[in-house]
Amino acid sequence: MAGWGVPREIANREDFTRLLEKATELRIVRLGDNAKVKLRTPARLYTFKTSSEDADTMTKGVKVPILDLSQKKK
């Protein structure tokens, strides 16, 4: 199987919500006050940059597995 290709960045929240319905997995990477939410669909990986608080709000009640890959401070 060939690689998945380059992830595509989502520009707005409406597209994120629409793609969330097709997602098989959701990953959150928090970097300070910002977060990058990654949606894995059967066809592609999508990324969405937002605030950590907004990421929490957007992912409440999601029915797909959520992995939090945040960097822990040492």
Secondary structure as a PSIPRED ss2 file (coil, helix, strand):
# PSIPRED VFORMAT (PSIPRED V4.0)

   1 M C   1.000  0.000  0.000
   2 A C   1.000  0.000  0.000
   3 G C   1.000  0.000  0.000
   4 W C   1.000  0.000  0.000
   5 G C   1.000  0.000  0.000
   6 V C   1.000  0.000  0.000
   7 P C   1.000  0.000  0.000
   8 R E   0.000  0.000  1.000
   9 E E   0.000  0.000  1.000
  10 I C   1.000  0.000  0.000
  11 A C   1.000  0.000  0.000
  12 N C   1.000  0.000  0.000
  13 R H   0.000  1.000  0.000
  14 E H   0.000  1.000  0.000
  15 D H   0.000  1.000  0.000
  16 F H   0.000  1.000  0.000
  17 T H   0.000  1.000  0.000
  18 R H   0.000  1.000  0.000
  19 L H   0.000  1.000  0.000
  20 L H   0.000  1.000  0.000
  21 E C   1.000  0.000  0.000
  22 K C   1.000  0.000  0.000
  23 A C   1.000  0.000  0.000
  24 T C   1.000  0.000  0.000
  25 E E   0.000  0.000  1.000
  26 L E   0.000  0.000  1.000
  27 R E   0.000  0.000  1.000
  28 I E   0.000  0.000  1.000
  29 V E   0.000  0.000  1.000
  30 R E   0.000  0.000  1.000
  31 L E   0.000  0.000  1.000
  32 G C   1.000  0.000  0.000
  33 D C   1.000  0.000  0.000
  34 N E   0.000  0.000  1.000
  35 A E   0.000  0.000  1.000
  36 K E   0.000  0.000  1.000
  37 V E   0.000  0.000  1.000
  38 K E   0.000  0.000  1.000
  39 L E   0.000  0.000  1.000
  40 R E   0.000  0.000  1.000
  41 T C   1.000  0.000  0.000
  42 P C   1.000  0.000  0.000
  43 A C   1.000  0.000  0.000
  44 R C   1.000  0.000  0.000
  45 L E   0.000  0.000  1.000
  46 Y E   0.000  0.000  1.000
  47 T E   0.000  0.000  1.000
  48 F E   0.000  0.000  1.000
  49 K E   0.000  0.000  1.000
  50 T E   0.000  0.000  1.000
  51 S E   0.000  0.000  1.000
  52 S H   0.000  1.000  0.000
  53 E H   0.000  1.000  0.000
  54 D H   0.000  1.000  0.000
  55 A H   0.000  1.000  0.000
  56 D H   0.000  1.000  0.000
  57 T H   0.000  1.000  0.000
  58 M H   0.000  1.000  0.000
  59 T H   0.000  1.000  0.000
  60 K C   1.000  0.000  0.000
  61 G C   1.000  0.000  0.000
  62 V C   1.000  0.000  0.000
  63 K C   1.000  0.000  0.000
  64 V C   1.000  0.000  0.000
  65 P C   1.000  0.000  0.000
  66 I E   0.000  0.000  1.000
  67 L E   0.000  0.000  1.000
  68 D E   0.000  0.000  1.000
  69 L C   1.000  0.000  0.000
  70 S C   1.000  0.000  0.000
  71 Q C   1.000  0.000  0.000
  72 K C   1.000  0.000  0.000
  73 K C   1.000  0.000  0.000
  74 K C   1.000  0.000  0.000
